[in-house]
Amino acid sequence: MQIKDKDSNMEQANKIEEQTTGTQKSVFPTMGDLLSMLGIFFGVQLVVSLISSLVLLVMGRSVAVLEPLELGRFMAFTSLVSLSATALLIELYRCYRQAPKVRVLLGFKGMNPLLVVWCFALMLAASVALEPLYELLPVPHQDPGRGWWAFFAVVVVAPLFEEWICRGVIFGALRLRYGVVVSMVLSALVFGLMHVQPVPVLNAFVLGLVLAFIYHKTKTLWSSILLHALYNGMAFALTLAGFGERSFRSLFGEHEALYWMAYGVALLLLLISFFAIRKILKRSPEVC
């Protein structure tokens, strides 16, 4: 009897171990899950773009001939529809995968204005420091249109939904499995790839690292939404002022020395910030 009991106990233990091992291999999110969520994003973008273009065609119009104000309304509508649909489908996908519930942190208690200012300066410094690399890549063409609807699309819709998807859901889910640093890199990579063109991809990847850091540090998604909105708002304002496609270096004209001084300040800020963030992350818990 004792031998039979031991055998049955061993069989049960083996079954439990097999089930546990199988569960660990399929824990959400895998790399396949990240690719699937990216596929959802691009699929929705494609469908919305095709349908909206078809509607314009029926009306005898096309995106290329829209006036700036009309383009702004068009971009606001398509952005709102595509990003909200993406957020919904990603949530349905997570339910299908029986993913662990991710608590998106939306309180205001952790908001830190000084940290937002520092991270905003860090994002600007990163854009300046990477500009020589950007000049080797194809120049991106992005025209959000003009007017309040364009402003709404760039400064409200994009930050709200992109932060919910990339930081709230994806970074939050990754952090449960991989810890903070790896999750910052992977979520930033997803955020970067969502921007398609080489320069925006690289720029969004770097910005995504900062956005993930401030979300982790402040424990509120509103901080990353605000930071994202500030950066997009600055870019939109520069576009309206006619500086959207001009490089930072071109603003100095023939004053090369002033440019290199500004470039050196940007690199110094990046270096100091890197060590500061590294120190903060070493002190912070891996999962919060």
Secondary structure in CASP SS format (residue, H / E / C, confidence):
PFRMAT SS
TARGET T0000
AUTHOR 0000-0000-0000
METHOD secondary structure of the structure
MODEL  1
M C 1.00
Q H 1.00
I H 1.00
K H 1.00
D H 1.00
K H 1.00
D H 1.00
S H 1.00
N H 1.00
M H 1.00
E H 1.00
Q H 1.00
A H 1.00
N H 1.00
K H 1.00
I H 1.00
E H 1.00
E H 1.00
Q H 1.00
T H 1.00
T H 1.00
G H 1.00
T H 1.00
Q H 1.00
K H 1.00
S C 1.00
V C 1.00
F C 1.00
P C 1.00
T C 1.00
M H 1.00
G H 1.00
D H 1.00
L H 1.00
L H 1.00
S H 1.00
M H 1.00
L H 1.00
G H 1.00
I H 1.00
F H 1.00
F H 1.00
G H 1.00
V H 1.00
Q H 1.00
L H 1.00
V H 1.00
V H 1.00
S H 1.00
L H 1.00
I H 1.00
S H 1.00
S H 1.00
L H 1.00
V H 1.00
L H 1.00
L H 1.00
V H 1.00
M C 1.00
G C 1.00
R C 1.00
S C 1.00
V H 1.00
A H 1.00
V H 1.00
L C 1.00
E C 1.00
P H 1.00
L H 1.00
E H 1.00
L H 1.00
G H 1.00
R H 1.00
F H 1.00
M H 1.00
A H 1.00
F H 1.00
T H 1.00
S H 1.00
L H 1.00
V H 1.00
S H 1.00
L H 1.00
S H 1.00
A H 1.00
T H 1.00
A H 1.00
L H 1.00
L H 1.00
I H 1.00
E H 1.00
L H 1.00
Y H 1.00
R H 1.00
C H 1.00
Y H 1.00
R C 1.00
Q C 1.00
A C 1.00
P C 1.00
K C 1.00
V C 1.00
R C 1.00
V C 1.00
L C 1.00
L C 1.00
G C 1.00
F C 1.00
K C 1.00
G C 1.00
M C 1.00
N C 1.00
P H 1.00
L H 1.00
L H 1.00
V H 1.00
V H 1.00
W H 1.00
C H 1.00
F H 1.00
A H 1.00
L H 1.00
M H 1.00
L H 1.00
A H 1.00
A H 1.00
S H 1.00
V H 1.00
A H 1.00
L C 1.00
E H 1.00
P H 1.00
L H 1.00
Y H 1.00
E C 1.00
L C 1.00
L C 1.00
P C 1.00
V C 1.00
P C 1.00
H C 1.00
Q C 1.00
D C 1.00
P C 1.00
G C 1.00
R C 1.00
G C 1.00
W H 1.00
W H 1.00
A H 1.00
F H 1.00
F H 1.00
A H 1.00
V H 1.00
V H 1.00
V H 1.00
V H 1.00
A H 1.00
P H 1.00
L H 1.00
F H 1.00
E H 1.00
E H 1.00
W H 1.00
I H 1.00
C H 1.00
R H 1.00
G H 1.00
V H 1.00
I H 1.00
F H 1.00
G H 1.00
A H 1.00
L H 1.00
R H 1.00
L H 1.00
R H 1.00
Y H 1.00
G C 1.00
V H 1.00
V H 1.00
V H 1.00
S H 1.00
M H 1.00
V H 1.00
L H 1.00
S H 1.00
A H 1.00
L H 1.00
V H 1.00
F H 1.00
G H 1.00
L H 1.00
M C 1.00
H C 1.00
V C 1.00
Q C 1.00
P H 1.00
V H 1.00
P H 1.00
V H 1.00
L H 1.00
N H 1.00
A H 1.00
F H 1.00
V H 1.00
L H 1.00
G H 1.00
L H 1.00
V H 1.00
L H 1.00
A H 1.00
F H 1.00
I H 1.00
Y H 1.00
H H 1.00
K H 1.00
T H 1.00
K C 1.00
T C 1.00
L H 1.00
W H 1.00
S H 1.00
S H 1.00
I H 1.00
L H 1.00
L H 1.00
H H 1.00
A H 1.00
L H 1.00
Y H 1.00
N H 1.00
G H 1.00
M H 1.00
A H 1.00
F H 1.00
A H 1.00
L H 1.00
T H 1.00
L H 1.00
A C 1.00
G C 1.00
F C 1.00
G C 1.00
E C 1.00
R C 1.00
S C 1.00
F C 1.00
R H 1.00
S H 1.00
L H 1.00
F H 1.00
G C 1.00
E C 1.00
H C 1.00
E H 1.00
A H 1.00
L H 1.00
Y H 1.00
W H 1.00
M H 1.00
A H 1.00
Y H 1.00
G H 1.00
V H 1.00
A H 1.00
L H 1.00
L H 1.00
L H 1.00
L H 1.00
L H 1.00
I H 1.00
S H 1.00
F H 1.00
F H 1.00
A H 1.00
I H 1.00
R H 1.00
K H 1.00
I H 1.00
L H 1.00
K H 1.00
R H 1.00
S C 1.00
P C 1.00
E C 1.00
V C 1.00
C C 1.00
END
